[in-house]
Amino acid sequence: MDLDQVYRESAPFLRGVGYRVCGDVSVAEDLLQETFLRALEQMTSAPPERDDLLGIFIRLAVPALQSRRSRSYAGRWLPMPVQTDLGGVGVPDAVSANATLGFDSLLALEELEAQARAIFVLGEIAGHSLPAIAEIFALPLEAVELSLVDSRLALERDGRYPTNLAGSSGIRTLVEGLATLSGSGAFSFPRDVVAPRLAVAFDHGGTCNAPDNQSCSPGAAANLLQGLLNHGKAKPEVQTAEVNFAPALLAEIGESPEGEAERLAILFGREPSGMLSRIHVVLAPAKLRALSFDGLRPSLGELL
């Protein structure tokens, strides 16, 4: 087996691990290329095994995640969304169940320290053996076991353990009925499907002067969405899409001073009870690169 074949067979797995560890498909791709460059430099005769590549990859991924977290950013950092209804285009290959690609699951992983997150992804999601994980991190086996237990308990305690909530038919039905236009042209949320308070998080992708997290009533959240979509166009161009295996809204809301389209993605999260509880608004252009804005149309009434 030559290195090209090793790349074809190992790259999907490594991309999937990298996206879950770093939350960014672009970073995962950069790490993948660096991994194979280093593997090529170290190769003597036989091409590396996938486990060898995984060790190089993870040892690159943890510092990359730590570096991202050390940069100053006043707002809440959100994962880079990926579109999952494009027939595989731009989607990180699944390591295991689609559940672990859900936005809620990625946000849950954000609660973990960088090394603990990498150990959790390898052990709980990728199914890597504990002795192999211990070897990658040069840790005693007991330390790896303890890290997994601590991470599990922390996520379960906060109700954030990665699950398939985002991809369930319930959340799909919920979001498809969410943004409806009344006679006045305003958004409204059905009371029976929305929590009393909604957490709204924005990701501008850089530093910002004002807090980017808001807790508001369903009415205020609906007004906020309407204001966002009417920011620069009398008739904003909006479409629904499947993002991280859950329904989302993609919109073109205006034009920048440089003449570039201003776009955003609105994603939704729910509580285990099924009530909508979170709205995630991604505005950073770099974060929107894995989404397709083709087919946008200036009609909200036909969408949902």
N, C-alpha and C positions, 0 to 999 in steps of 0.2 A: 504494500500500500504506500503510495507516494504522498507528499505533503498536501497536494491539491485535493486528493481524495479525503484525507484527514480533515481538511478545512470544510469540505462540503458536508461531511457527516457530523462534525462537531460544532460548526458555527451556529446552527439553530439552537442547540442546547445552551451554548455559552451566551448567546444574545438574550435568551429567556431569563437566565440566571442574572445577567447584568442589569436587565431592565427592572427586575424585582429588587435587586440590591441597591441600585442607584436611582430608580424612578425616572430614568431619562433614556430613551432609545438612542439618541445621538451619542451620549456618553458610552452606552453599552457597545455601540459600533466602533467608537474610537478605541475602547479597551480591547475589543476583539482583534483589531488590526495590530495593536501594540503587542498583544499576546503572541500572535503568530510571528511577528518580527523577532521577538525574543526567543521563541521556540526555534526559529530558523538559525539564529546565532548560536544556540546551544546544541543544535543537532549534530551528532557525529555520524552515525550510519542509518539506523532505523528511525523512521518518523516518530514523533511523540505520541503517547497514548492520550485518550481524552482526559483521563484523570490528571495527567501531567499538565495538560493545557489548562484544566480547571484550576489547578494550584497557582499557576502563573497569573491567570485571569483574576482570581479572588484577591491575590496579594496586590494587584493593581487597583482593584475596585474599592477596597476599604479606604485607602488614602484618598481616592477620588471623592468618595462620599464625605469623608471628614473635611476635605478642602472646600467642598460646596457648602457645608454647614458652617464653616468658619467665616464665610463672607458676610458682610453686613447687609441685612435685609429686614426692613421693618415689618413687612407683611408676611402672612403665612405662605410658606413654600408649598406648591402643589406639584404632584407628579406631572410628567409630560404625557398628555393624553394620546392614545393611538386609536385609529379607526379600525374597527373589526368587521365592517361590512363591505370591504373592498376586495374580497376574494384573495386575501393574503398579502396584498400590496401594503408595504409599510407597517406590517404588524409583527411585533416580536414573537418568534415561535414559542409555543407553549412548552413549558417544562413539564407540567402535569395538567391539573384541571384548570379550565378557564377561570374558575373562581379566583385564583391568585392573580389574575390580571385585572380584576375589578378595581375601580378607583377607590372604593371603600377599603379594600384589602391593602392597596398601596399606601393609603393614608395611615392604616393601622401599623404598617411596618415602619412608618416615619417616627413612631413613638420609641423605637429601639435605638440604642447606641450603635454606631457603625459596625463594629466587629460582631456584636450580638445579632444585628440584623443579617449579616452575611452568614453567620452560623445557623440562624433560624431558617433562612432561605434554603441553604444546602441540606439541612437535616429534615425540616418539616415539609418542604415543597419539592425539592429536587430528589429527595430520597437517598442522599449520599450517606454512606456509612459513617458512624461516629469515629471509628479509628482513622478513617481517611480524612475527616474534617480536622481531627486533632493533629494529624501530620501536616496539613496545609498551614495551620496557624502555630505549629510548634507548641501546642498546649497539651497538658496531661488530659487523658480521656475523661477523668472526673470533672475537669473544668469545662469541657464541652458539654457534658451531660447537665451540669449545673446551669450553664448559660441557656440551654434549651428549656429547662424547667422554669427558670426565672422569666424568660421571655414569654413563655406560654401563660404563666400565671399573671404577668403584667397585662398582657393583652386581654385575657379573660376577665380580669378584675375590672378593667375599663370598658368591657363590652366591645372590644375592638378586635377580637380574634378574627383573622381572615376567613371569610365565608363567601358563599355564592349569592349574597343578597343582591348585588348589582345586576346579576344576570337572570334573576328569577322572572317568571311571567308576571308576578305581582307588581314589581317595580316598573315593568314595561307598560302595563295597563295604567298604572298610576301616572306615569309621566306623559303618556299619550293623551290623558285627559286633563293634564295640568293647565297648560297655557291656552285658555279659551278666551275669545274676544266677546265682550258684552256689547250691547248697543252703543255704549259710549266709547268703545274702542280701548277699554282698559283691561289688563289682565286680572284674573281672579283665581283664587285657589279654593277648590271644594273643601269645606271645613272638615268633612269626615275623613280626609286622607292626609291632612297636614298637622304636624305637631303644633302646640300653642306658641312655641318660639322656634324660629328658624335661624341656624347659623349660616352666615353668608361669608365666604372667603374669596378674596381676589388675589390673582397672581399677575403682577405687572412684569415680573421677570427681572427686576432690578431694585435699586433703592427707592424709597418713597418717603414723603414727609408726613403722611397721615396714616393712622391705623388702617389696616386692610381687613380686619375681621369685624363683623357686625353681628349682633343678635337682635332680631326684630320680629315683629308680629307677621303673620301671613299677609295681611293687607299691605304693610310697609314693604315686605319683600316683593310682592307683586308690583307695587309702584316702582321699586328699584329696577326690576327687570324691564318694565315698560320704558323707564327713563334711559336705561342703557341702550335698548334697541332703537329708540327714537333720537339717539345722541346726535347723529349727523345727517339722517335721511328722513324725509317725510314718510316714505314707505321703505322700511328696512328690508333687506333681502335675507330671508331666513329659511333654513331647511332643517329637517330632523336627520339624525344619523345614529348609527350604533358606535359608541365610543367606549372602549374597554368593556365590551359586551353588555352595555346598558344604553338606553335611549338618551340622546343629548340634543341640544339645539346648537346649530352653527349659524352665525350671522355676519353679514358685512354691514357695518353701521356708519361708515363714512369714509373720508379720505384724509390722509395726513398732509401737512404742509408740503411734503416732498412729492405728493401725488400718488402715494402708495395706499392701497386699500386698508382700512382699519377693520379688523376682524376680531371675533371673540367666540369662545365656546362656553356653553352653560351646561354643567353636569349636575346630577342630582344624587343625593344619598339618603338612605332611610334608616330608621331604627329597626331592631329585630322585630318589633311589633308590626312593622309595615308602614308606619307613618313617615311621611317625608319630613326630614329633619335638617338637611344640609343642602346648600346650593353652592357650587364651586364655579367661579367665573375666571376663565383663563384668557388673559389679554396679551400676554407676552408673545410677540411674533415668532420667536425661536421655538416656543412651546407648541405652536400651531402647525408646525411643518409636517407633522405626520397625519394631518387631517385634510380631507378633500373638500374644497369649497366650490367645486363644479356643480352646476345645477341649482345654484341659489335662485330663488324666485321672490319677487316683491309681494307676497301674499301670505298673511298669517292665518287667515280664516281657513285655508285649505290644508294646513299642515297637520293639525292634530285631531 
